[in-house]
């Protein structure tokens, strides 16, 4: 969703696709939250073929962790984007990706992630224990969160998401 063609952004691309005869459904995956522009939010409101679901990988609810990840946004920005999307399109589905145990993640950082999960109330969340990936900037960071802590945090995060999902049914 960071697409830009000489000033015509991703929302314009979606509008052009929507205008093609025979297109019944448009879906895009793993949008970066920082590119959730007002034009893209408007497209979710106005384009009949655009799925009423958006996958926005937040990764963490901790500002400190988001900064170390180089995500380019903080939790308040993410929350404001979700609020704007849900205000424009009530009932839109939102899912996300969340990691636990990113290098340097403290219990307080993890609690911030649980708080964000509770506030946003994702329809679904794909959650993972952090592990280094060769060639990424994070691969050079010390993987200093013990595996047992990662397992416990992942369990707690998934239990909360399961509760949120059950409450929505």
N, C-alpha and C positions, 0 to 999 in steps of 0.2 A: 504493500500500500504506500510505498515511498515513490511510486511511479511519477515521473514528471516528463512531459513531452512539450518542451518550449512553453512552459507556464501552464500547460493543461495537466492537471493532477489526476490522481487515481479516480476520484469521483466522476470526472469527465469521461474517463475510459469506461467506467461502469455504465454511465448514461448511454454511451455509444453502443455498447454491447446490448443493453436493454432495448434499444431501438431496432435491433435486428429482428426481422420477422422469423418466427419459429423458435426463438430463445424462450424457453419456459422457466429456466431457473439459473440464477447466478450465485455462485458460492466461492468465496476465497478464504484461504486458511492462514493462520498464524500472522495476523497483522501485527505490526509493531505499534505499541500504544502511542508512542510519540508522533505517529503519523495519523492519528485519529482526529482529523481536521473537522471544522464545522461543515465543510462541503461534503465530507464523507458521512458525517452524521445525518445531514440532510438527505443524502442519497439513500440511506437506510430508511428514511421516512417516506420518500417519494417514489422509489423505483419498485414497481410491483413484482419484478422477477428476482429481486435481491433477497436472499434468505434472511429470515428474521433471527439470525444467529451470528455472533461474532466471537472469534477466538482471539483473545488478547493475552499473550504470555507475559505475565507480570514478573515472574521468577521469584520475587521476595517481597515482603511487606516492610522490610527494614531499609531506611534511607542509607544507612552505612553500607549494607550489603549491595544495594542497588548501585551505589557509587563505585564500590570495588568491582562490580560486574561491568561497569561502563554502560549502563542502560540508557543514560541520557534523560532520565526523568526521576522524580521522587514519588513517594506514596501519595502525597496530597494531589499532585498532578494526575496520577492514575485515578484516584477517587473522583476528581472533578470530571475527567473524561467519561467515566462510567455514569456519573450523575447526568451529564449532558446527553449521553446516548439514551439512557432510560427515560429522561424527560421528553426527548424528541420522539422516542419510539417505545412507549410502555409495553412491557411484555417481551421485549427483545431478549433472546437468550444470549448469555455470555458464559464462555468457558475460558480456562486459563491453564498455564503451566506454572508449577511451583517447584522450587528446589529447596532441600534442607541440607545443612551441613556445608554450605559454601565456605571456603577458607576464611577464618576469622569470625564466623557466625557465633554470636553469644546466645545465651538463653534469652536475653532481652530482645535480641534481633529476631529470634524465632517467635517469641511472643508477639512481636509486631506483625509477623506474617500471619499468625492465627487471628489476630485482631482484624487485619485486612480481609482475610477470608470470611470472617464473621460479618463484617460490614458490607462487603460486596455481595456475598451470598451467590457465588457462581452456580450455574446449573450443573457444571461438571468441572473437575480440575484434574489434570494429569500431573501427578506428583512423583518426584524422584529424589534419591539420595545423590548428592553431588559426587562426581568422580572426575578426575582430570581428563581432558581431551587433548591429545597431542596437537600442537600447532595453534592452540588458542592462548590468548594472554593469560588466562587463569591457570594454565598448565604450569606456569612459572611460580605460582603462589604455593606456599606450604599448605598441604592438605592436613590441617591441624585439628579438625573435629573428629574425635574418635568414632569408629564405625558403630559402636554400641549406641552412642548419642544420636548419630544419624538415623539408625533404625528406630529408636524411640521417638524421635521427632517426626519421622515419616508416619509412624503408626498414629500418633496424636493428630497430625494434620489430616490424615485420611479418615480418622474417626469423626472429626469435626465436619469434613465435607460430606461424609455419609449421612450424618445427622441433618445437615442443611438440605441435602437432596431429598431425604425422606420427608422433611417438613414441607417441601414444595409440592409433593405429590398429592 
